[in-house]
Amino acid sequence: MKKLLFLNLTLAALYAFKAIKDDDIPLIDERDRNIELYAGDTYKLEVNKGNSSYVKYESDNKYIVSTEVTGVITANTIGETEITITTSEKSEVITVTVNPHYADNYLTVPVVGRNTTPEEVRAIEDERRTFVRAWEGEQGYSYIEYQDNNDDKILSIQYIFFVDKIEGVTYLMDLEHQDAVEEYIHERYIYSRTQNYINYYVNSRDVEAVQLQINDDYSGTFTLYFNGVV
């Protein structure tokens, strides 16, 4: 009887010791607590789940980094977010930073924003680009055209307004730079769909913000359109 009691006490002590040891083991190794990736990269998280029957991965911002049940994370767009890793026993948080291959100044983005007026556009664009012309269209539409003498990617820029509020901006671009520009867009927006040879991209609010269209084979150009009211 004494031997049985001693054995039970010994086993209980061992289980308690193991539970303490398991609790001391972090879910994520130190090297994975702050991860840096480039847009488009994937990475497999290795988790010390112990006796837990499951592991759950949850991203604070799926637009920047998305997760799979297997522990694979995908860097979607540039930025920084946290991922919470949870088991039946504990929970830990890691930080993931997504870097661009192409810096923001690779492409000078247009002046866009809800209710932007022609006067507001000219106040900025006249300082950094060459004004070409402005004209009135039909049914309330008007246009302002610029050239960018400092950027050989951009052949011309056309701002489109409806009743003096911005609708969108069209960049006519040299086809030679298509791959690089497309990667630049991929790093900042999520591809949504392709229709009639136009690629559509959405922003963090799931609104279609950018369109990219390859023009006919003889022009040597492609068009990049920015939605002005997102």
ABEGO torsion letter per residue (X at the ends): XAAAAAAAAAAAAAAAAAAAAAAABBABBAAAABBBBBBGBBBBBBBBAEABABBBBBBABAAABBBBAAGBBBBABBEBBBBBBBBAABBBBBBBBBBBABBAAABBBBBBEBGBBAAAAAAAAAAABBBABBBBBBGGBBBBBBBBAABAABABBBBBBBGGBBABBBBBBBAAAAAAAAAAAAAABBBABBBGGBBBBBBAAGBBABBBBBBBAAAGBBBBBBBAAX
